[in-house]
Amino acid sequence: MASVSSRLVFYFPGFDPLDAAAHHRRYERSAAQSGKTFGLDYAVGAVREVEAGSRVEAVSISDGQETKSTIYIHDHNSIISDLRAPPIWKQILLGFKAGAEIITSGAAFRYFRHAWRFGLFFLFPYLLILTGLMLAALIAVLPLLLHVSPFLCLLSVPAAWLFFDKGVIPFSGRFHTLHLFADWRFALMVGRDEPVARAWIEDKAQKVLLALQTSSDEVLFVSHSMGASLALAVAGRVLELKPDAFDGRNVSFVTLGGAALQCAFVAKATRLRDSIGTLARHGEVTWFDIQCLSDPIHLYKCNTAHLTGHGDAGQPKIVRIKFKHSLSDERYRKNKLNFLRMHRQYVLGSDRKSGFDFTLLTAGPLPAASFVGLKSDVPPPAFQ
């Protein structure tokens, strides 16, 4: 199989509260681990802010063959940070409002219909905070329930507040609950094509077009989690602005633990669903969706194009992997019950050779499109 000498990568991260610099540090760690596992030498440069975005230069060397990958990290952390800025009580209120709108839009019903585990993930932060609020309320009215002096409420009400503020909120932080509230609020914005989301998409589309002026052997759009919705929206807008942008560029579009349907199932997500159809039908694009049963935070076995009205497109191909093939037994046992950790594994380093590795995909010598036929328990032939 021919090696790739140069690659242009557009990376759209998922829900993690990380900016481009933090994603870069994670990528460095993953590359170091992947290099040891697959016997590759990776050199990951510093992240630099340029006109086309947050750019990282990565070089891999395999059997004397050098592959240069220019990676643009298009994170949405600034928007999530803005949504996290209000006081906690307001974040909770707005989070529940977003949850109610997800339900009334019909999206929540579709989550449970097509991927019940993702439906439970949607409910999880709301049930956690609601349980905490109910327990706090119980503490507040406990004197009344025990038929003792109501003046004791002067003690029970502050105790209830302390329980919620110093107990429930820190405990919920272990599961990034308030961050998930912000994530769901942003998911609605993306699905409804609201001004905040549209401005972000327009900005990234212009930056992608600018970066595409650079020649390369291949172009790779890779996204994780909710980043799939953003990658699809940006790529769709790129093609609206320049219909021939991908012609002759050998474009691969890879979604990892893709949750594009998180936004696309929103009733008003017409523009996003149109972008999905555009990418699925584009003759110059190879689109595949890498999924894993151990990850409950995506719509497992769901075909994004088929469920958004583009069943005749033929893409994306669903490629299933198992994290136990890429992790040591000890590491897999340690993390397999941590659903957030499992969801991140797509973009973390491997300590066992397998058919998929994030750094190998984005900075290694193999064409990205070659991973469409991967077998989870079998390393690529070049690394067996």
N, C-alpha and C positions, 0 to 999 in steps of 0.2 A: 504494500500500500504506500502511495506517495506521501511524503512528509510535507507539512505546511511550513513555509519559511516566514510568512508574515500573517498576522491576524489582527482584525479590528473587533474589539469586544465592547458591547454595551450591556452593562450589568445593572439590573434593577432589583435591589434587595427587598426583603420582606418586612415583617412587622417589628423586628428588633429595634430598640431605641438607640441606634448607632448612626453617627454621621459618616461622611466619606472617609475621614481619617481613621475612625474606629473600624470600619469595614476593611480598610487597608491593612491595619494591624492584624485583624483576624485572617486576612488572606495570606499575609506573610507567614503566620504560624501554620496555616493549613498547607502552604507550599513546602515549608520545611519538613513537615511530617510526610506529605505525599512523596517528596523527593526521596526520602529514605526508603519508603515502601516500594516505589517503582524503579529505584536506581537512576533517577534523573537529577541533574543539577539545575536548580532554579535560582535565578537572581531577580528579586523583586525590588524595583526602584521605589523612591519616595513618591507620595501622592502630590501632584502639583495642580494648582488651580489655573487653568488656561481658558481661553475663550470658548472652547468646545466642551468644557466641564472639568470634573475632577479626574485627572489622568494619571494612570500608573503604567509604567513600562515593565514588562516581565519578559525574561529571557530563559529559555530552557535549552539544555544541551543533551542530546542523546546520540551516542555513537558518532560524535563529531558533528552532527547535524544541529544547527542552531535555529531555534524558532523564536521570533520576536512577536510578542503580543502587546498591543496597545489597548489598555482597558480603561473604559470610562465608567465611573461609578455614579449612577443616577439615583441617589437615595432621596427619600421624602421626609427625612427626619425633621427638617425645619418646620414643616407643616404640622407634624405630630407634636413638636415642642410647643408650637403656638396653641394647639388644642389642649395641651396639658398646663398652660399658663394660669387659667382661672383658679380660684379657690377650690378645695376638694369638694365642697358641697355642690358647687356649680358643675364641676366635672361629672359628678354622680348624676345630677339632675339631667344634664345634657346627654349623658350616656344612656340613661333609661329612655329618654325621648327618642334617641336614635334607634334603640332596640325596638321600641314600639313601632317606629316607622318601617323598620326592616320587616316586622311581622305584617303590618297592614299593606305593605307593598307586594306581599306574596312571596318574598324571597325566602323567609324562614320556612314556609311550607315546602318550598322546592328543595331546601337543604335537607329536610327530613325525608322527603320523598326519594331523593336520588343518592344521598350520602348521610345517613342518620348520625354517624359519628361527628360529622361537621356540624350538624344541627345541635348536638349536645355541646360542642365547643362554643357555638354561638350563645347558648343559654348559660354556660358555666359562669362567666363573670357576673352576670345579673343575679343568678341564684346565690352566688357567694356573698355579694353585697347585700342582697335582700335578706338573707339569713342573718347576717350581722346586724342589720337594722332591726329586725324582729327581736333578736335577743337583747339589743340595747333598749328597745321599747319595753320589753318584759322587765328588765331591771328597773326602768324608770317608774313603772306602775306597780312594782312589787309590794310596796306598803299597802296599796289599795286592795290588791289581791289577797293579802294576808289579813286584811281587816284590822290593821293597826293604825296608829295616828297618821293622818294624811300629811302632817307636818314633816314626817320622815321623807317625803318626796323631795324636800330641800336637800337631802343627802343622796337619795336614789337617782335623781335626775342628773346631777353632776357625775355620779358614778357611771351612769349609762353613757354619758358623753365620753368619759375617760376610757371606758371599755371599747367604744367604737373607734375613737381617735387614736388611742395608744395600743389597742389590741387588734381590732378587725382590719384597720387600714394597713398597718405594717405586715400583718399576716397575708393579706390579699396582695401585697407588693411582691411576695414570693412568686406569684403567678402573673405579675404584670397586669393586674386587673384594671387599674385606671388607664394604663397604656392601651389595653384592649378596648376600653370604652372610646378612646380617641381614635383607635383604628377603625372601629365600626362607624364612627361619625364620618371619618374620611372615606370609608367605603361607600357611604351614601352619596357623598359629594362627587365621587368618581362616577358612580352609576348614574346620577342625575345630571352629570356634566355641569356642575355648579361652578361659578366663577373662580373660586380658589383652585379647584382641580384643573379646570380648563387652562388657567394661566400657567400652572406647572407643566401641563402637557405641551402647551405651545412653546414654552421655553426649552424644554428638552428636545422637542422635535427640531427646532432650529439648530440646537447644538449637535444633534445627530447628523443633520444635513451638512453642517460645517465639517464634522469629523469624517464624513463619507467622501470628502474631497481628497482624502489621503488614499492612495492605492494600497491594496493588500491582497493576499491570496484568497482570503475568505473573510466574511463578516459574520459575527456571532451575536445574536441577541439572546441573553440568558437572564432568566428571572427566577426569583424564589418567592413562594407564598403569594401575598397580595401584590407583590411586584409584577406578577403576571398580568394583572389588569392594567397596570401602568405601562408595561412594555407593549401590550397590544394597542392601547390607546395612542401611545407615542408613534409606534410603527405605522399605525393606520393614518395618523396625521401626516407623517413623513410622506406617505404615498399620495395623500390628498394634495400636498404642496408640490410634490415632484413625482408624478406617476412612474417615471423610469428610474427612480432612485436605486432600485435593487437590481436592475437589469445588468447581467453579466458579472455580478459581484459575489456569486456563490454564497448565498445567505442561508444560515441556519438559525432557527428560532426554537429555543429550548426552554421549556417551563419545568421547574423543579418543585415538586410538591405544590403544583399550581392551584391557585384558588381564584382564578379569573371569574369563576361563576359566583363567587362571593359578591361581586359588584354586578356582573352581567345578569343575575337573576332579579335584580331590582327592576320593578315594572318600567321605569322611565329610562332604562339604560339602552336606549335605541342606538345611540351613536357608538357605544362600546360594542354592542352586538354586530353593528355594521363593520367595525374594524376587525372583529373576529372573522367575519366572512371574507373580508378582503385578504387577510393573511392566509386563511385556510385555502383559498382558491388561487393564490399567487403562484405562477409557474416557476418563479425563480427562488422560491422559499421552501426549505425543508423544515417542517415544524414537527417536533415530537415532545411529548409530555412524560417526564420521568416521575413515576409514582411508587410509593412504598406502603405496604399494608401496616407497617409498624408506626406510621405517621397518621394520627387521626385528624390532623388539622389541615386536611385538604379533601377534595371531593374524589375519593378513590374510585377507580373504574369509570369515572364520568368523562365523556368526550365533550370537550368545551364547545367545539363547533356544532356537533350534533344537537346538543341541548340548547343551542341558541338559534336554531332554525337553519343550520347550514350542513345538514346531514349528507348532502350530495358532494361535499367538498373533498372528501377523502383524507383530510388532515384534521387534527394532528394524529399521529400514531401514538398510542399509549405504550410506553416501555416500562415494565415493572422491574423493580430491584428489591433486594433484601439487605437491610443494613448489617445483618449478622454476617454477610459475606465480606463486608469491607471493614468490620471492626473485630478486634480480638475478642475472644470469649469473655474475658474479664470486663472489658470496656462495654460490651453489649449488655451483659447482665446488670452492670451498674446503672446504665442509662435507659434501658428499654421501657421502664415504667414511668419515666419522666417525659410526658407527652410534648412539652415545649422543647426539651433537649433533642428528642427524636426528630422533631420538625426542622430543627437547625442542621441536622446531620448532612443534608444534601450539600451544604456549602462548607463543611468542615473536613479536616484531613482524615485520611484512611490509614490504618495500621495493618491492613491486610490487602493483598492484591485481589481485585475483583473487576467486574466489567465496567464499573463507573467510579470516577473520582473527579471532584469539582476542578481541582487544579489541572489535572490531566486534560480535562475538557477545554478549559479556558486558556491554558498556557502551554500545553504539551504539543508534541509533534504531529499528533494524529488529526486528520480533518474532523471537525465537529460532527459533520453528517455521518461519519462512520459509527458514531455511538447509537444511531437509530436501530442498529441490529445487535446491540450488546446483549450478552447473557450475564446475568447478575453474578453468577458463581464462577465465571470464566474470564480471566484478564484478557485484554486485547492481545492478539497474537504476537505483537512486537514486544510484549512484556511478560510473556509466559515463561 
